[in-house]
Amino acid sequence: MTCAKPKPDPSWVVSNAAREIACHNEEVTTRLFDHLKYRRRRVGVWLRSRVVTHPGPERSVWISSWQRSGSTWLAEVLASTPRTRLIYEPVNVPDGIVTGEQAALQVVPRANAVHTSFVYNSLRGRIGNHWVDQLNHSHFPRRTVVKDVRGIELVSEVRALSPSTPFVILLRHPFAVAASVVRLGWFDPTLSPRDAFVKEVARWCSSHERALTSWRETTHDVDPAGSRTHWTTYEELTGVIAGDTVDTVVDFLISCNVTWRTLAAHRRDLARRSATDFAGEPIAIEDEWRSAAYGYLVASGWNHLYDEHGAQRLPIAQFLATTRK
């Protein structure tokens, strides 16, 4: 005697097939939307780098700074007026750097013709790609803001090539910079957070000491009064210490070229978060970390501007005047 095979329930077969079709359609729809979002990003990147006009170096400003110092915030403020192009960190292009972590681990270029030419061509408006134009929104610019965080030791070389361009040198207390770098994990994983903090402060001090010395030794050849180079600090621009303000920077730019007058009348949102503001809980800096790192400030002379507690002692203009050699 053989047992009859049970007949499949037609309703179950239909419902199961419907579920399979629905899952397949959902997967296809998800992939389609992901592809469309990808294509939209690619089109956006392509459009940002489509720049028709090139104002030239006399209508540009170069913001030279260090990572985690507020340079993106300042660049976005200065580029917030219509028809202003923002060129983002051209010094990173020759090294193929596309992340902040990569930039933090790379040696800062020093007196390098390749990196210098990238900055100069950016000031001329003759460079464009997905990296440098990632924050750009102007296709017919009348002025250009170029910002870098790895060009601090190229200031004298770029000045020799572009004597008409105003420079803004932006500083921030190296303790604040190092704390931000450690919090983001932008350091050699073989180092402890304490050693990474001290190493970042040491890098900051040595690079800025060389940059300041080189600027003082060579600036008089192309800019005798130093009138086209403006030193400022993040602490002053944000009101932590009285001194420089964003209005002061704007007045400096206007004194170099009238194209920047549009900034004087433009309502600037100083409270806006920058594109690289990775907000988060600050790390606790131990006293031993500060003590170990402060020796580098003393050795480089920057202790006259910044103290061992993470504060700025005096306005940058006063520091430059009193420490002039």
C-alpha positions, 0 to 999 in steps of 0.5 A: 500500500502506498501513501498518496503524496499531499497536494500542495496548497495553491494559496501557499504557493501563490503567497510564497511566490508573491513574497519572493517577487516582492523581496526581489523587487525591493532589492532591485529598487534599493540598488536602483536608488543607491545607484541614483544617489551615487550618480547624483553625488558624482554629478555634484562633484563634477559640477563643483569643479566646472569653473568658467572664470579665473580671477587671478592671484591678486583677487585670491587669498591663501589661508595657511594653517595647521589641521584642527585650527579652524581654517575650514571655518574661516575659509567658509566665512570668507567664501560665503559671499556670491561668486567666491570660489573655495579651493580646498587644500591643494597641497594634499593633491601631490601626495594623494591625501584625501582624509584628515587622518592621512594628512596627520600622518604625513610629513609637512612639505618643506621648500618643495617646488611641486607643492608650491606650484600647486598652491600658486596654480590654485591662487591663479584658479588654474586647478580643479578636481573633485578634491580641491572643489569639494566645498565650492559652489561658484562657477563664475567666481570673481575672487578665490579663497584657497585654504591649506593645513599642510603649507605652513612651511611653504609661505616664503616660497609661495610669496615669492611666486605670488607677491600680490596675493594676501596671505592669512596665517591662522594659528591655534594653541598646539594643545588644542590641536593635539587634543583634537587629533588624539580624540579623532584617533589621527595618530600612529596606532603604535603610540599611546595617546599621551605620546601622540599628544606630545608628538603633535605639539612637537611637530606644530612647534618645529614647523611654525618656528621654521615658518616664522623665521623664514617669513621674517628673513625673506618677506622684506624682499617682496613685501617690505612692510609685511602688508600682504601677510596677516597673522591671526589666531583662532582664539582671537577670531572666536573671542576667547581673547581680545584682539583680532576679529573676522572684521579685522581680517576682512579689512585687511583683504579690502586693503589688498583688493577692493573685490573683498568689499562685498564681504564688508556688507555681507551678513556673516554667520560666525556661529555656523559649523564648518564642514570639518567640525567633528564635534564630540566630547573633548578628551581630558588632558592630563597635567603630565601631558602638558608638562612634557609637551610644554618644553617644545613651546619653550624651545621654539619660543612659542611659549611667549604666545601660548601658556602651559594651560592651553590659553593665549597670553597676548594678541598675535600682533603684540607677540610678533612686535615684541619677538621681532628679531 
